[in-house]
């Protein structure tokens, strides 16, 4: 999917994303699993918020995303910080053309934007073929609880002087899927009037055991599953499920 105008509003609207928790997790898992190098692929990198932070942590980062608009924002921000981060336009389910990485991450529930089971499995296969033998694959997804109990049939809104939005969530076409109908109202500083932009975002998730099965089918060993940046197995009301996998030997 393409984010359109949303790409330019994303950073402003996502200020509460736990980027520091992601950095801490990547650093901890890099050490815990004795990953030898720091070459990292940030799949569905969006506007580069994590790519930039990871680069500043000493990782050799490459970013990939499906949205030209997102990548344009990411490239601009990296250049402003003097960082040499290559960004590429690709679908993660069709990832190709890279040498192997020490860490591959699909962060911030980006995997949930894949609509079909085959897209998820193809992504896992592509990640497997681009991961070093001692490398790790990190990704997270919305839990079924979050999709069905927190998002479903809910309306979220924010009224700000510069950017306001109304966000309706309702049942998607597939099981455990949700459609987010977003309307943004953005102040045009020259005219003093608000421009309206509409976006439709689709997300779908699966049971934890289904992700485990697909990982095994695609040649991975699941080495850790947790939730919400906490230790231990996910509880019944966990919202963000985090997976760590390695290549099978």
C-alpha positions, 0 to 999 in steps of 0.5 A: 500500500502507499501512504500518500499524504499520510507520509508527510503527517506521519511523524507528527501523528506518531510521536508516541511510538516507543522508538526508544524501546525498539532501540533497547530491544535491538541492542539487547537481542544483538548481544543476547544472541551473539550476532557477529555484525551490525548490518541491519535491514529495516523493512517497511522503514517508513519515514526512517525514524528507526533507521536513523536512530539505529544508524546513530547507534552504530548499525550499518542500516539499509531501509526498504519501503513500498511508499515513495513518499515515505522514502522521500521523507526518510532520505531528507531526514537522514541527509539533514543529520549527515547520515549515509543510509541507503533507502530502496523502493521495494515490496517486502514480499518481493525483496531481492537484490541485497547481500546478507544482513546480520539483523532484519527487522519489520518494526511497528506492526508493519507486517500487519499491512500484508493482506494475504497469508501468501504475502506473509510467507513470501516475506518470511522466505525473502527475509530468510534468504537475506539473513546471515546464518548467525543473524536474527529476524525481529518483527512485531504484530498486533495481537488478535485482542488488539485488532478485535477488542481495541480497534474494532468499531472504534473512533479515535480523534484529535483536535489540534490547531495545525493537524486534526484527524478523525479515525474510524476502525471497522471490520475488514474483509478477512478474519482478524482484520480491520480497516482504518478510515482516516480523515486529516484536516491540515492547516494551510498557513498561507490561506489560514484554511484547512485542507482535508485528506482521506486515507484507508489503511488495512491491517490483518493479524493471525494467532501466534501459533500460525506465525510460529508455523509459518516461520518453521515452514520458511526455515526459521527457529523461533527463539523468543516471543514476548509482548509489549516490550516486557519479559515473558510470554504474551498474556491474554490482553497483550497488544504487541506481539514480538518475535525473534527468529533465527535460521534453522541449522 
